[in-house]
Amino acid sequence: MSTFALDPTHSSVEFSVRHMMFSKVRGVFGSFSLELAVDDATSLPSSVKAEIDAASIDTKVADRDAHLRSADFLDVEKFPKIAFESTAITGKANAFTIAGNLTIHGVTKPIALDATLGGRAKDPWGNDRIAYEASTKINRKEFGLTWNQALEAGGVLVGEDIEITLTIQAVKVGAPAAV
């Protein structure tokens, strides 16, 4: 078992949600952390713990980002962190599931991430690196994010389903392993 630390410059937390029922708004969280234990024999994570700074939300529109940080949505003053902790990891490197508890807006719900191992290799400086991709879909209303606005033509301004995509690269903690 090895411990890996997040490489934030080669990792991302992205999301998308329907806008006006027919298009999507995409965004990222710019600040997050990850604790990762990895089974050396399979390169699969054995435990995952992550935190996202909710105020680091960025959709490239300052007014929208301010609204998403407000009490209408994430309420970052009251709930500054979004957290995830795995409870079970099953499958093989080409397709595995990370089950766990996601906490947003003070509400904790079980979710499952569909994940794959991107690869594992030594970088030019002898550091052991590993990469994963994972995705899931959540219903924002289940986490208390219920704000919306009806549209004149029917439907609502903000969709309920949020698609989340994680691209993670991490570096093994400690001295480079012997080859």
For each residue, the residues with C-beta under 8 A, 3 or more apart:
1: 37 38 39 40 46
2: 37 38 40 128 172 173
3: 35 36 37 38 172 173 174
4: 36 37 38 130 170 171 172 173
5: 34 36 170 171 173
6: 11 32 33 34 36 168 169 170
7: 10 11 129 169 170 171
8: 11 32
9:
10: 7 131 169
11: 6 7 8 32 34 166 167 168 169 170
12: 28 165 166 167
13: 28 29 32 52 164 165 166
14: 26 27 28 164 165 166 167
15: 26 27 28 29 162 163 164 165
16: 24 25 26 27 162 163
17: 24 25 140 158 159 161 162 163
18: 21 22 23 24 25 158 159 161
19: 22 23 24 25 157 158 159
20: 23 151 155 157
21: 18 151 155 156 159
22: 18 19
23: 18 19 20
24: 16 17 18 19
25: 16 17 18 19 59 64
26: 14 15 16 59
27: 14 15 16 57 58 59 60 65 68
28: 12 13 14 15 57 58
29: 13 15 32 52 53 54 56 57 58 82
30: 53 56 58
31: 52 53 55 56
32: 6 8 11 13 29 50 51 52 53 56
33: 6 50 51
34: 5 6 11 48 49 50 168 170
35: 3 47 48 49 50
36: 3 4 5 6 45 47 48 49 168 170
37: 1 2 3 4 45 46 47
38: 1 2 3 4 43 44 45 46 130
39: 1 42 43 44 45 46
40: 1 2 43
41:
42: 39 92 93
43: 38 39 40 93 117 120 130
44: 38 39 89 91 92 93 96 117
45: 36 37 38 39 48 86 89 98 132
46: 1 37 38 39 89
47: 35 36 37 86 89
48: 34 35 36 45 84 85 86 89 98 100
49: 34 35 36 83 84 85 86
50: 32 33 34 35 83 84 85
51: 32 33 81 82 83 84
52: 13 29 31 32 56 81 82 83
53: 29 30 31 32 56 80 81
54: 29 57 69 74 76 79 80 81 82
55: 31 69 74 76 80
56: 29 30 31 32 52 53
57: 27 28 29 54 65 68 69 74
58: 27 28 29 30 65
59: 25 26 27 64 65 68
60: 27
61: 64 65
62: 65 66
63: 66 67
64: 25 59 61 67 68
65: 27 57 58 59 61 62 68 69
66: 62 63 69 70
67: 63 64 70 72 73
68: 27 57 59 64 65 73 74
69: 54 55 57 65 66 73 74 75 76
70: 66 67 73 74 75
71: 75 77 78
72: 67 75 147
73: 67 68 69 70 105 145 147
74: 54 55 57 68 69 70 79 82 104 105 145
75: 69 70 71 72 78 79 105
76: 54 55 69 79 80
77: 71 80
78: 71 75 106
79: 54 74 75 76 82 104 105 106
80: 53 54 55 76 77
81: 51 52 53 54 103
82: 29 51 52 54 74 79 102 103 104
83: 49 50 51 52 102 103
84: 48 49 50 51 100 101 102 103 111
85: 48 49 50 100 101
86: 45 47 48 49 89 98 99 100
87: 99 100 101 110
88: 97 98 99 100
89: 44 45 46 47 48 86 96 97 98 99
90: 96 97 99
91: 44 95 96 97 115
92: 42 44 95 96
93: 42 43 44 96 116 117
94: 116 117
95: 91 92 114 115 116
96: 44 89 90 91 92 93 115 116 117
97: 88 89 90 91 112 113 114 115
98: 45 48 86 88 89 112 113 115 134
99: 86 87 88 89 90 110 111 112 113
100: 48 84 85 86 87 88 110 111 112 113
101: 84 85 87 108 109 110 111
102: 82 83 84 108 109 110 111 138 143
103: 81 82 83 84 106 107 108
104: 74 79 82 107 143 144 145
105: 73 74 75 79 143 144 145
106: 78 79 103 144
107: 103 104 142 143 144
108: 101 102 103
109: 101 102 138 142 143
110: 87 99 100 101 102
111: 84 99 100 101 102 136 138
112: 97 98 99 100 136
113: 97 98 99 100 134 135 136 166
114: 95 97 134 135 136
115: 91 95 96 97 98 132 133 134 135
116: 93 94 95 96 132 133 134
117: 43 44 93 94 96 120 130 131 132
118: 130 131 132 133 169
119: 130 131
120: 43 117 128 129 130 131
121: 128 129
122: 126 127 128 129 176 179
123: 126 127 129 171
124:
125: 176
126: 122 123 176
127: 122 123 171 172 176
128: 2 120 121 122 171 172 176 177
129: 7 120 121 122 123 169 170 171 172
130: 4 38 43 117 118 119 120 169 170 172
131: 10 117 118 119 120 167 168 169 170
132: 45 115 116 117 118 166 167 168
133: 115 116 118 165 166 167 168
134: 98 113 114 115 116 165 166 168
135: 113 114 115 163 164 165 166
136: 111 112 113 114 163 164
137: 161 162 163 164
138: 102 109 111 142 143 161 162 164
139: 142 143 160 161 162
140: 17 143 145 146 158 160 161 162
141: 144 145 146 160
142: 107 109 138 139
143: 102 104 105 107 109 138 139 140
144: 104 105 106 107 141
145: 73 74 104 105 140 141
146: 140 141
147: 72 73 158
148: 156 157 158
149: 156 157 158
150: 155 156 157
151: 20 21 154 155 156 157
152:
153:
154: 151
155: 20 21 150 151
156: 21 148 149 150 151 159
157: 19 20 148 149 150 151
158: 17 18 19 140 147 148 149
159: 17 18 19 21 156 162
160: 139 140 141
161: 17 18 137 138 139 140
162: 15 16 17 137 138 139 140 159
163: 15 16 17 135 136 137
164: 13 14 15 135 136 137 138
165: 12 13 14 15 133 134 135
166: 11 12 13 14 113 132 133 134 135
167: 11 12 14 131 132 133
168: 6 11 34 36 131 132 133 134
169: 6 7 10 11 118 129 130 131
170: 4 5 6 7 11 34 36 129 130 131
171: 4 5 7 123 127 128 129
172: 2 3 4 127 128 129 130 176 177
173: 2 3 4 5
174: 3
175:
176: 122 125 126 127 128 172
177: 128 172
178:
179: 122
